Amino acid sequence: MKKHKNVEFNIKNVGETVVLEGWVSKKRNLGGLVFIDLRDRSGIIQLVVRPEQKDYDLASSLKTESVIRVEGTIVERESKNPKLPTGEIEVIVEKLEVFSMAHDLPFEISDDTTALEDTRLKYRYLDLRRNSLKENLMTRSKLMHTIRNFFYEEGFVEVETPILCKSTPEGARDYLVPSRINNGNFYALPQSPQIFKQLLMIGGMEKYYQIAKCFRDEDLRADRQPEFTQVDLEMSFVEEDDVISTTERLLAKVFSEMKGIELKLPLRRLKYNDAIRDYGTDQPDLRFDMKIESLNDIFKDTEFTVFGNVLKSSGEIGCIVVKDNADKYSRKEIDKLTDFVKTYKATGLAWLKYSESEFAGSIRKVVSDQELKRLKEQLNISENDLVLIVADKYSVVKTSLGALRSKLGHELGLVSKDSYELSWIVDFPSFEYSEEEKRYVACHHPFTAPKDEDVDKLLTDKANCYSKAYDIVINGHEAGGGSIRIHQADVQKKMFEALGFTLEQAKEKFGFFLEAFDYGTPPHGGLALGLDRLTMLLVGTENIRDVIAFPKTASASCLMSECPNRVDQKQLDELGIKINKN
């Protein structure tokens, strides 16, 4: 077994004989001497092979990424490298053994590689040798260790829940697994352990957690994968504040041990409606200000037809103010911003610049001096400010300006990768209207408890029902979310009815779960943190694939193992499956 790490050795070990094993990161032949950078998981140490040594020719023939073992003596380096922990020493090789000679590489193994991501994903085992990915996975490992220690100290019980489950409606599409034994029937891979962790509370576990694999068949983004890992927890006899407080203590421990950052608790809380009003999103980046402002009062009597028609149709006129950066946005640049907001269904983007005590811009000639004066006062406009305005439906205004706010925050360098702002979004709606399905669906999931005062509205006023749900947001990313669950059978049945399930349908999909409510159910609630996303935020990458050992592409495929793939006819026949060829 390998006994030593490269970085264990330093100037204090000069004169010692060592045995080292690892990969040839780099090889150089200088003045007859062969210099080898030997890499193991811990880092680099320099080897020197002299011409008079018996393994000199073998050392000269080594290719990059070959795996070797050497025996030699540690000496002090003449030209030291302060960038390396081992930069003061080198090893004079006396014996060399090659475990495996590498072929020519498909790309260079370095953190600044120019290889396409698809190439790196195809040869992921090579990509993992890059220091940046290695450090990411080690951070992930440390994070999981920190999380487990926290829950152990808090008295939680770690329980594994099934991977082969029953397919249930709501949420994203399930990944289905055909059953050979029960031909014609299917398992579903869990989108979360939701039902099982609630059953654990009914079973009396009181405090449960799990680092759980979950699966969702949905469109992918830079921070989303078809299979992902979440830190899942559930607690009995709790209210919202109890779950939130526990999660805050966990995150405080994580940030203290992983980043040396001491979080100030309790964290800030924003109501869902307030977050949408001020930031246009339920996952706002609070590392910078730039709130969305309403201009309805300023233009309530306007003669500008476009704004007037929007207000007559109960729409919204909103804006963001880009402070002291108007000179950075030419007309051409603002046209690009206009195209950007149009992707969020906005009809256009009006703008005003303030320079030398004067407004100029696309709507300068169609709004009155009095309106401009009121706008300047309300928005506290000063020299070199840029006002960007969208007038449309309330949801379109908020969504488009929220996305624009985030874009500008990054473009203008208003956010730092080394800073963190955490907040809670609370008081979510119980339902959201699905244009695709033409009905109200659960905003979170069907087991989320409504606010006590809204229980009677479940069937009569869905648009104004709010829930005991909460999301934790870090730097503009939803890092996790949860809720207090419904524990009364009558309320759960009413929720199913509100979502359009008949009693028979509810029993067919959730019968075993509903039956459990008849045998004593404690008040309970919980939360799930996205482990992949939390790791992504801690290491400062924008791509979730950078923190997963063997990720899928945006098309949910693995270029390395070439899955998903076709199976032979015998397997299909055993499962009773016929493939329709289009």
Buried (B, 14 or more C-beta within 10 A) or exposed (E): EEEBBBBBBEEEBBEEEBBBBBBBBBBEEEEEEBBBBBBBBBBBBBBBBEEEBEBBEBBEEBEBBBBBBBBBBBBEBEEEBEEBBBBBBBBBBBEBEBEEBBEEEEBEBBEEBEBEBEBBBBBBEBBBBBBBBBEBBEBBEBBBEBBBEBBEEBEBEEBEBEBEBBBBBBBEEBBEBBBEEEEEEBBBBBBBBBBBBBBBBBEEBBBBBBBBBBBBBBEBEEBBBBBBBBBBBBBBEBEBEEBBBBBBBBBBBBBEBBBEEEBEEEBEEBBBEBBBBBBBBBBBBBBBEBBBBBBBEBBEEBEBEBBBEBBEEEBBBBBBBBBEBBEEBEEEEBEEBBEBBBEBEBBBBBBBBBEEEEBEBBBBEBBEEEBBEBBBEEBEBEEBBBBBBBBBBBBBBBBBBBBBBBEBBEBBEBBEEEEBBBBBBBBBBBBEEEEEEEEBBBBBBBBBBBBEEBBEBBEEEBEEBBBBBBBBBBBBBBBBBBBBBBBEBEBBBBBBBBBEBEEEEBBEBBEEBBEBBEEEBBBBBBBBBBBBBBBBBBBEBEEBBBBBEEBBBEEBBBBBEEEEEEEEEEEBEEBEEEEEEE
